[in-house]
Amino acid sequence: MNDLKIEATKYIPGVSFDSKKNVFDVRGDSYPENTAELYSPVVSWLEKYVEKLENGKDITINMELEYFNSSSSQVLMDIFDILEDEARNGTIVVINWIYDEENEIALEHGECFQEDVEAMTFNLVPKQL
């Protein structure tokens, strides 16, 4: 399966999904004009990826979002739902929510997402400077 890469812009986070290492990075800000259009290929890629995932493979997600709008938040929940289903099927899924310690809102968002997941490990990770 091909990897997925989206370059970051002012309004769009950089996305790097490495299907060989099973490590996914999402970094930057997320407040595009058309959130559904931006994230459609990401969600689609992830759905195909988990269908082909070999048993015994673990997944690590590194999320470092300084700011995101409410429609991006909904897409993040959609992504977490796909991963949560995979975790319930036996895959170890680790989400590292990376936040700047001076950005209390980013931490609060991470805590809210953390409360919504059950089968995955959700780590709140202070950003290393």
HUDAVEN-V366475 format. One record per residue. N is the residue number from 1. RES is the residue in one small letter. PHI is phi in whole degrees, -180 to 180 (999 if undefined). Layout:
N | RES | PHI
N | RES | PHI
This chain:
1 | m | 999
2 | n | -71
3 | d | -75
4 | l | -117
5 | k | -134
6 | i | -129
7 | e | -73
8 | a | -71
9 | t | -129
10 | k | -62
11 | y | -109
12 | i | -126
13 | p | -73
14 | g | -75
15 | v | -124
16 | s | -136
17 | f | -111
18 | d | -99
19 | s | -75
20 | k | -82
21 | k | -89
22 | n | 59
23 | v | -122
24 | f | -122
25 | d | -119
26 | v | -131
27 | r | -139
28 | g | 129
29 | d | -106
30 | s | -137
31 | y | -148
32 | p | -74
33 | e | -64
34 | n | -120
35 | t | -61
36 | a | -60
37 | e | -66
38 | l | -65
39 | y | -88
40 | s | -55
41 | p | -67
42 | v | -68
43 | v | -64
44 | s | -61
45 | w | -60
46 | l | -64
47 | e | -61
48 | k | -67
49 | y | -60
50 | v | -68
51 | e | -64
52 | k | -99
53 | l | -64
54 | e | -75
55 | n | -59
56 | g | 87
57 | k | -87
58 | d | -97
59 | i | -123
60 | t | -120
61 | i | -116
62 | n | -109
63 | m | -110
64 | e | -131
65 | l | -113
66 | e | -73
67 | y | -144
68 | f | -151
69 | n | -87
70 | s | -66
71 | s | -71
72 | s | -68
73 | s | -60
74 | q | -65
75 | v | -66
76 | l | -59
77 | m | -64
78 | d | -61
79 | i | -64
80 | f | -64
81 | d | -63
82 | i | -62
83 | l | -70
84 | e | -63
85 | d | -61
86 | e | -64
87 | a | -65
88 | r | -67
89 | n | -89
90 | g | 108
91 | t | -78
92 | i | -81
93 | v | -118
94 | v | -118
95 | i | -110
96 | n | -105
97 | w | -90
98 | i | -94
99 | y | -137
100 | d | -78
101 | e | -61
102 | e | -86
103 | n | -106
104 | e | -62
105 | i | -65
106 | a | -62
107 | l | -63
108 | e | -61
109 | h | -62
110 | g | -60
111 | e | -64
112 | c | -65
113 | f | -62
114 | q | -59
115 | e | -67
116 | d | -86
117 | v | -107
118 | e | -122
119 | a | -90
120 | m | -104
121 | t | -88
122 | f | -122
123 | n | -98
124 | l | -94
125 | v | -120
126 | p | -64
127 | k | -66
128 | q | -87
129 | l | -87
